[in-house]
Amino acid sequence: MKQEQAETLAVQALGWIAGSDDLMPVFMGATGISIDDIRARASEPEFLASVLDFLLMDDAWITGFCDTAGQPYDAVMRARAALPGGQQMHWT
């Protein structure tokens, strides 16, 4: 996946998170970000990577987003790999 495609998918994921009354507060609490910061940073690849990192924390979130967006379940992981820091090894 190319970075531009990954950014588009991450923006869609952000919209999906924002559309959830239950999940948006969890995202904001986990990241410490405000609504104003989200608006200001929504086009930054590094921020979009953090959106996908958040989504990847729970399989139910991935399947929920992918089912809604009509994406295969591995799309989030492939998009994350295409954004800054996606090629780093994580040992957790």
GIFENVEN-V205748 format. One line per field, one symbol per residue. ss: DSSP state (h for helix, s for strand, l for the rest). psi: psi as a letter, one per 40 degrees, with the letter a starting at -180 (. if undefined). burial: + if it has 24 or more other ideal C-beta (glycine too) atoms within 12 Angstrom, else -. Layout:
BEGIN
ss: ???
psi: ???
burial: ???
END
This chain:
BEGIN
ss: llhhhhhhhhhhhhhhhhllllhhhhhhhhhlllhhhhhhhlllhhhhhhhhhhhlllhhhhhhhhhhhlllllhhhhhhhhllllllllll
psi: hiddddddddddddddddehddddddddddeeiiddddddeeehdddddddddddeehddddddddddefiidedddddddeiheeeihhf.
burial: -----+++++++++-+++----++--+---+-+----+---+--+-++++++++++----++--++--+-+---+++++++++--+------
END
